[in-house]
Amino acid sequence: MSFQLLSPREQLVAIMHRIYRAGMTTLSGGNLSILDDNGDIWITPAGIDKGKLTPNDIMRVRPDGAAEGPHRPSTELPFHRAIYRLRPDVRAIAHAHPPALVAFSIVRQVPDTRIVPQANRFCGPVGYAPYDLPGSEALGERIAGAFATGSNVIILENHGMAAAGMTLLEAFQRLETLEFCARIHLRARTLGDVLTLDEPALSLFDQCANTLPEFTPVAHSSAERELRRQVVDIAARAYERQLLISTQGVVSARLDTDSFLITPAGRDRLTLGVEDVVLVRGGRREAGKLPSRAVLLHQAIYAANADVAAIIAAQPPNVTAYAVTLARFDSRTIPESFILLRDIPQLPYEMCYTRVDAVAERVSLRAPVVLMANDGVLAVGHTLLAAFDRLEVAEFSARSLIDAAVLGELAPMSDEAIEGLKAAFNLS
């Protein structure tokens, strides 16, 4: 079912549960609201366990201020009201205390979204609201004033963040995207100077090449239907493991020599259905569907590598930290890391937009993982599970490397040990 067809109560509960499960708020922190067509504000209650919120807990506040429901409306209702008053285009608001964004909040800085194009384009300019007493009308005016400048995401001084959207899902996605960007930035800072993109580089992201010619499939084989389910399940699993987020990440799988399945553009990665996955055959897309903007890159990799059957591209925070710095990602940490990842090259940012054939030449089952500068990581495999395994191991290995830096200098496996792995596991 479409998220937008859920009732306001159901939407608020579903999104709050996602925020809580992802560790972006605590039992008592954060609040969400939706402005209804009739002027009612549906809002999460004050003082209720966010991890066990139910539709019956949601409060409705009428335009005259009358509250309906079993609890008190969120104490932050004043700033929700003020934003809706000053931004008539906003119909939903998400406020939370995600740890990485709180880190920026308490040093009174705003994360630089120019480190990855997806965050920059989806979040837009990040605003800043000075501190005031939580729940006060004064704080409401300060936050609303920051939104009135046109920003859709705001850092709240010594408080957290707030995001707005035309829908609750859009507001949540801005929250989630900015938090991931902040996580990447913080981890990258431990590795060295963080590299940002200028506007010409960012504009490459805007040049979509996914409007391929269309075709209408005459039938869907059993193999295709099974593979559709695998693509959806892997995308959801990667989301739950925080390897990708609702607005970013691509999963594809080869169906035959001339066809592959790929996740669609602009769809929530967690709630994809098998019907959303796009079939690409002979350079044409399934009619009525828009594949990921990375479709030409995936097509080139399959064309150049007959033994590659799956590709996953994502921006997990720890491994992407290496992609936004000049630090080398050394996979010679433990046997599993080197066996699955091999040596990991970093390719120039522009390459995945302007030279997809050159990327395809650098990726293979012998070089199954590459970093794309200021973009993320790409993993391939002979199955979807193999590609997912590599993505997960890459993120875990990057996290271990970053954590190890506080203990001392990395002591990688010796050349002799690496040669032993190559011989034992046929890593030619």
C-alpha positions as CSV (number, residue, x, y, z in Angstrom):
1,M,0.0,0.0,0.0
2,S,1.1,3.6,-0.7
3,F,2.4,5.3,2.4
4,Q,0.3,8.4,1.5
5,L,-2.9,6.3,1.7
6,L,-2.2,5.5,5.4
7,S,-4.1,7.7,7.9
8,P,-2.2,10.4,9.7
9,R,-2.2,8.3,12.8
10,E,-0.6,5.4,11.0
11,Q,1.9,7.5,9.2
12,L,3.1,9.2,12.4
13,V,3.5,5.8,14.2
14,A,5.3,4.2,11.3
15,I,7.8,7.0,10.9
16,M,8.4,7.4,14.6
17,H,9.1,3.7,14.9
18,R,11.6,4.0,12.0
19,I,13.4,6.9,13.7
20,Y,13.5,5.1,17.0
21,R,14.7,1.8,15.6
22,A,17.5,3.6,13.6
23,G,18.8,5.1,16.8
24,M,17.9,8.7,15.8
25,T,15.9,9.4,18.9
26,T,15.3,8.2,22.4
27,L,12.3,6.9,24.3
28,S,11.2,10.4,25.3
29,G,12.8,12.5,22.5
30,G,11.5,13.9,19.2
31,N,8.1,14.6,17.8
32,L,6.3,14.5,14.4
33,S,3.3,16.2,13.0
34,I,1.1,16.4,9.9
35,L,-1.0,19.4,8.9
36,D,-4.4,18.1,7.6
37,D,-6.3,19.7,4.8
38,N,-8.9,21.1,7.2
39,G,-6.3,22.8,9.4
40,D,-6.0,20.0,12.1
41,I,-2.5,19.2,13.3
42,W,-1.9,15.5,14.0
43,I,1.0,15.3,16.4
44,T,2.8,12.8,18.6
45,P,2.1,13.0,22.3
46,A,4.3,14.2,25.2
47,G,5.9,11.7,27.6
48,I,4.9,8.5,25.7
49,D,7.4,5.7,24.9
50,K,8.3,6.4,21.2
51,G,9.3,2.7,20.8
52,K,5.8,1.5,21.6
53,L,3.7,4.3,20.1
54,T,0.3,3.2,18.7
55,P,-2.2,5.0,16.5
56,N,-4.5,5.5,19.5
57,D,-1.7,7.6,21.2
58,I,-1.7,10.2,18.4
59,M,-3.2,13.6,19.3
60,R,-5.3,15.8,17.1
61,V,-5.2,19.6,17.6
62,R,-8.0,21.6,16.1
63,P,-7.4,25.0,14.5
64,D,-8.9,26.6,17.6
65,G,-6.4,24.9,19.9
66,A,-8.7,22.2,21.2
67,A,-6.8,18.9,21.7
68,E,-8.4,15.5,21.2
69,G,-6.8,12.3,22.4
70,P,-5.7,10.4,25.5
71,H,-2.5,12.4,26.2
72,R,-1.0,15.9,26.0
73,P,0.2,17.0,22.6
74,S,4.0,17.3,22.2
75,T,5.5,20.2,24.2
76,E,7.0,21.4,20.9
77,L,3.6,22.0,19.4
78,P,4.3,25.8,19.3
79,F,7.2,25.5,16.8
80,H,5.2,23.1,14.6
81,R,2.3,25.7,14.5
82,A,4.7,28.5,13.8
83,I,6.3,26.7,10.9
84,Y,3.0,25.8,9.3
85,R,2.0,29.5,9.7
86,L,5.1,30.8,7.9
87,R,5.6,28.0,5.4
88,P,2.2,27.2,3.7
89,D,4.0,24.7,1.4
90,V,5.0,22.6,4.5
91,R,2.5,19.8,5.5
92,A,4.7,17.7,7.8
93,I,7.5,18.2,10.3
94,A,10.0,15.9,12.0
95,H,12.0,16.8,15.0
96,A,14.5,14.5,16.6
97,H,17.9,14.2,18.4
98,P,20.0,12.0,16.1
99,P,23.5,11.7,17.7
100,A,25.6,13.0,14.7
101,L,23.4,16.0,14.2
102,V,23.3,16.7,17.9
103,A,27.1,16.7,17.8
104,F,27.0,19.5,15.3
105,S,24.3,21.2,17.3
106,I,26.4,21.3,20.5
107,V,29.4,22.8,18.8
108,R,27.1,25.2,16.9
109,Q,28.0,24.1,13.4
110,V,26.1,23.0,10.4
111,P,27.1,19.9,8.4
112,D,28.5,20.5,5.0
113,T,26.3,18.5,2.6
114,R,28.7,19.1,-0.3
115,I,30.6,15.9,0.6
116,V,28.0,13.8,-1.2
117,P,25.7,15.0,-4.0
118,Q,22.6,13.1,-2.9
119,A,22.5,14.8,0.5
120,N,23.2,18.2,-1.0
121,R,20.5,18.0,-3.5
122,F,17.8,16.3,-1.4
123,C,18.3,18.4,1.8
124,G,19.1,21.7,0.2
125,P,20.6,24.5,2.3
126,V,20.8,23.7,6.0
127,G,19.5,26.4,8.3
128,Y,20.4,27.2,11.9
129,A,18.1,28.3,14.8
130,P,19.6,29.9,18.0
131,Y,18.7,28.3,21.3
132,D,15.6,29.1,23.3
133,L,13.6,27.3,26.0
134,P,12.1,24.0,24.7
135,G,8.4,24.3,24.2
136,S,8.3,28.1,24.3
137,E,6.7,30.4,21.8
138,A,10.1,32.1,21.5
139,L,11.7,28.9,20.3
140,G,8.9,28.4,17.9
141,E,9.4,31.8,16.3
142,R,13.2,31.2,16.0
143,I,12.8,27.8,14.4
144,A,10.0,29.0,12.1
145,G,12.1,32.0,11.2
146,A,14.9,29.8,10.0
147,F,12.5,27.7,7.9
148,A,11.0,31.0,6.5
149,T,14.3,31.6,4.8
150,G,13.6,28.6,2.5
151,S,15.6,25.9,4.3
152,N,13.9,22.5,4.8
153,V,16.3,21.2,7.4
154,I,17.4,23.2,10.4
155,I,20.1,22.6,13.1
156,L,18.7,23.6,16.5
157,E,21.4,25.1,18.7
158,N,22.1,22.8,21.6
159,H,19.0,20.9,20.9
160,G,18.9,18.7,17.7
161,M,17.3,19.2,14.3
162,A,14.0,19.7,12.5
163,A,13.0,18.8,9.0
164,A,10.0,19.8,6.9
165,G,8.3,18.4,3.8
166,M,5.2,18.3,1.7
167,T,4.7,14.8,3.2
168,L,5.8,13.2,6.4
169,L,7.9,10.7,4.5
170,E,9.7,13.5,2.8
171,A,10.4,15.3,6.1
172,F,11.7,12.0,7.6
173,Q,13.9,11.4,4.5
174,R,15.5,14.8,4.9
175,L,16.1,14.0,8.6
176,E,17.6,10.6,7.8
177,T,19.7,11.9,4.8
178,L,21.2,14.7,6.8
179,E,22.0,12.4,9.8
180,F,23.8,10.0,7.5
181,C,25.7,12.9,5.9
182,A,26.7,14.1,9.4
183,R,27.9,10.6,10.3
184,I,30.0,10.4,7.2
185,H,31.5,13.8,8.0
186,L,32.4,12.9,11.6
187,R,34.0,9.7,10.7
188,A,35.9,11.3,7.8
189,R,37.3,14.0,10.1
190,T,39.1,11.3,12.0
191,L,40.9,10.3,8.8
192,G,42.0,13.6,7.5
193,D,40.8,16.6,5.5
194,V,37.2,16.2,4.2
195,L,36.9,16.8,0.5
196,T,33.9,18.7,-0.8
197,L,32.4,19.1,-4.2
198,D,32.0,22.4,-6.1
199,E,28.9,23.3,-8.0
200,P,30.0,22.0,-11.4
201,A,30.8,18.6,-9.8
202,L,27.5,18.6,-7.9
203,S,25.6,19.4,-11.1
204,L,26.8,16.1,-12.7
205,F,24.3,14.4,-10.3
206,D,21.5,16.5,-11.8
207,Q,22.1,15.0,-15.3
208,C,19.7,12.0,-15.2
209,A,20.2,9.5,-17.9
210,N,17.6,7.0,-16.8
211,T,14.8,7.8,-19.2
212,L,15.6,4.9,-21.4
213,P,13.3,3.9,-24.3
214,E,10.4,1.9,-22.9
215,F,9.1,-1.6,-23.7
216,T,6.2,-3.7,-22.3
217,P,7.1,-7.2,-21.2
218,V,4.8,-9.9,-22.6
219,A,5.3,-12.2,-19.6
220,H,7.3,-12.5,-16.3
221,S,9.1,-15.8,-15.9
222,S,9.3,-17.6,-12.6
223,A,13.0,-16.8,-12.5
224,E,12.3,-13.1,-12.9
225,R,9.6,-13.1,-10.2
226,E,12.0,-14.9,-7.8
227,L,14.8,-12.4,-8.5
228,R,12.4,-9.5,-8.0
229,R,11.8,-10.8,-4.5
230,Q,15.5,-11.1,-3.8
231,V,16.2,-7.5,-4.9
232,V,13.4,-6.2,-2.6
233,D,14.6,-8.3,0.3
234,I,18.2,-7.3,-0.1
235,A,17.3,-3.6,-0.3
236,A,15.3,-3.9,2.9
237,R,18.0,-5.9,4.7
238,A,20.6,-3.3,3.7
239,Y,18.4,-0.6,5.0
240,E,17.8,-2.3,8.3
241,R,21.6,-2.8,8.7
242,Q,22.0,0.9,8.0
243,L,24.1,0.3,4.9
244,L,21.8,2.4,2.8
245,I,19.0,4.8,3.6
246,S,15.5,5.6,2.2
247,T,16.8,8.1,-0.4
248,Q,20.1,6.5,-1.4
249,G,21.4,3.1,-2.5
250,V,20.9,0.9,-5.6
251,V,20.5,-2.8,-5.9
252,S,20.5,-4.7,-9.2
253,A,20.7,-8.3,-10.4
254,R,21.3,-9.9,-13.7
255,L,18.4,-11.9,-15.1
256,D,20.0,-13.1,-18.3
257,T,22.6,-12.0,-20.8
258,D,20.5,-9.1,-22.1
259,S,18.4,-8.2,-19.0
260,F,18.7,-7.1,-15.4
261,L,16.5,-5.9,-12.6
262,I,17.2,-2.6,-10.7
263,T,15.6,-0.6,-8.0
264,P,13.6,2.4,-9.1
265,A,14.5,6.1,-8.7
266,G,13.0,8.2,-6.0
267,R,11.4,5.4,-4.0
268,D,11.7,4.6,-0.3
269,R,14.2,1.7,-0.2
270,L,12.6,0.0,2.8
271,T,9.1,-0.2,1.5
272,L,9.8,-1.4,-2.1
273,G,7.5,-4.0,-3.5
274,V,8.3,-6.5,-6.2
275,E,6.1,-4.5,-8.6
276,D,8.4,-1.4,-8.1
277,V,11.5,-3.2,-9.4
278,V,12.4,-2.2,-12.9
279,L,13.2,-4.7,-15.7
280,V,15.9,-3.4,-18.1
281,R,16.2,-5.4,-21.3
282,G,18.4,-4.5,-24.3
283,G,18.9,-0.9,-23.2
284,R,15.1,-0.3,-22.6
285,R,13.2,0.1,-19.4
286,E,10.0,-1.5,-18.4
287,A,7.1,0.7,-19.4
288,G,5.8,3.1,-16.8
289,K,8.8,2.8,-14.5
290,L,11.9,4.9,-13.9
291,P,15.0,3.0,-13.0
292,S,17.8,4.3,-10.7
293,R,19.8,7.2,-12.1
294,A,22.8,4.8,-12.0
295,V,21.2,2.4,-14.5
296,L,23.7,3.1,-17.3
297,L,26.6,2.4,-14.9
298,H,25.1,-1.0,-13.9
299,Q,24.3,-1.8,-17.5
300,A,28.0,-1.1,-18.4
301,I,29.3,-3.3,-15.6
302,Y,27.1,-6.3,-16.7
303,A,28.1,-5.8,-20.3
304,A,31.8,-5.9,-19.4
305,N,31.6,-8.7,-16.8
306,A,29.7,-11.8,-17.8
307,D,30.3,-13.4,-14.4
308,V,29.0,-10.5,-12.4
309,A,25.3,-11.2,-11.4
310,A,24.6,-8.5,-8.8
311,I,25.6,-5.0,-8.0
312,I,25.0,-2.9,-4.9
313,A,26.0,0.8,-4.5
314,A,25.5,2.6,-1.2
315,Q,26.9,5.1,1.2
316,P,27.4,3.3,4.6
317,P,28.9,6.0,6.9
318,N,32.3,4.4,7.8
319,V,33.4,3.2,4.4
320,T,32.0,6.4,2.7
321,A,34.2,8.3,5.1
322,Y,37.2,7.0,3.1
323,A,35.5,8.0,-0.1
324,V,35.4,11.7,1.0
325,T,39.0,11.8,2.1
326,L,42.4,11.0,0.7
327,A,42.9,8.2,3.3
328,R,43.6,4.7,2.0
329,F,41.1,2.0,2.9
330,D,43.5,-0.9,3.8
331,S,41.6,-4.2,3.6
332,R,44.5,-6.2,5.0
333,T,43.1,-6.3,8.5
334,I,41.7,-9.8,9.0
335,P,41.5,-12.7,6.6
336,E,37.7,-12.2,5.9
337,S,38.2,-8.6,4.9
338,F,41.0,-9.3,2.3
339,I,39.3,-12.4,1.0
340,L,36.0,-10.7,0.3
341,L,37.2,-7.1,-0.5
342,R,40.7,-7.6,-2.0
343,D,42.6,-4.3,-2.5
344,I,40.1,-1.5,-2.9
345,P,40.8,1.3,-5.4
346,Q,39.2,4.7,-5.2
347,L,38.0,6.1,-8.5
348,P,37.5,9.8,-9.4
349,Y,34.0,11.2,-8.6
350,E,33.3,12.3,-12.2
351,M,34.0,8.8,-13.6
352,C,30.7,7.3,-12.6
353,Y,28.8,10.1,-14.4
354,T,30.9,10.7,-17.5
355,R,32.9,7.5,-18.1
356,V,30.8,4.5,-17.0
357,D,32.7,2.2,-19.4
358,A,35.9,3.1,-17.5
359,V,34.3,2.2,-14.2
360,A,33.1,-1.1,-15.7
361,E,36.7,-2.0,-16.7
362,R,37.9,-1.5,-13.1
363,V,35.2,-3.7,-11.5
364,S,35.2,-7.5,-11.6
365,L,34.9,-10.5,-9.3
366,R,38.7,-10.2,-9.0
367,A,38.3,-6.5,-8.0
368,P,34.8,-6.7,-6.5
369,V,34.7,-3.5,-4.4
370,V,35.6,0.1,-5.4
371,L,35.2,3.4,-3.7
372,M,33.8,6.2,-5.8
373,A,35.2,9.6,-4.5
374,N,32.5,11.7,-2.8
375,D,29.9,9.1,-3.8
376,G,30.2,5.9,-1.8
377,V,31.1,2.2,-2.3
378,L,30.1,-0.2,-5.1
379,A,30.2,-4.0,-4.6
380,V,29.6,-6.8,-7.1
381,G,29.1,-10.5,-6.7
382,H,28.1,-13.7,-8.5
383,T,24.9,-13.6,-6.4
384,L,23.0,-10.8,-4.6
385,L,24.0,-12.3,-1.3
386,A,27.7,-12.2,-2.3
387,A,27.5,-8.6,-3.2
388,F,25.6,-7.8,0.0
389,D,28.2,-9.7,2.0
390,R,31.0,-7.6,0.5
391,L,29.1,-4.4,1.2
392,E,28.6,-5.4,4.8
393,V,32.2,-6.5,5.3
394,A,33.4,-3.2,3.8
395,E,31.4,-1.2,6.3
396,F,32.5,-3.4,9.3
397,S,36.1,-3.3,8.2
398,A,36.0,0.5,7.8
399,R,34.5,0.9,11.2
400,S,37.2,-1.3,12.8
401,L,39.9,0.7,11.0
402,I,38.5,4.0,12.3
403,D,38.0,2.7,15.8
404,A,41.5,1.3,15.8
405,A,43.0,4.7,15.2
406,V,42.4,5.7,18.8
407,L,44.4,2.6,19.9
408,G,47.5,3.0,17.8
409,E,48.9,2.6,14.3
410,L,47.4,0.0,12.0
411,A,49.4,-3.3,11.9
412,P,48.2,-4.8,8.6
413,M,48.6,-8.5,7.7
414,S,52.1,-9.2,6.3
415,D,52.8,-9.7,2.6
416,E,53.5,-13.4,3.5
417,A,50.1,-13.7,5.1
418,I,48.4,-12.1,2.1
419,E,50.2,-14.5,-0.3
420,G,49.1,-17.4,1.8
421,L,45.5,-16.2,1.6
422,K,45.8,-15.8,-2.2
423,A,47.1,-19.3,-2.6
424,A,44.6,-20.9,-0.2
425,F,41.5,-19.2,-1.6
426,N,42.6,-18.9,-5.2
427,L,42.6,-15.1,-5.2
428,S,44.2,-14.5,-8.5
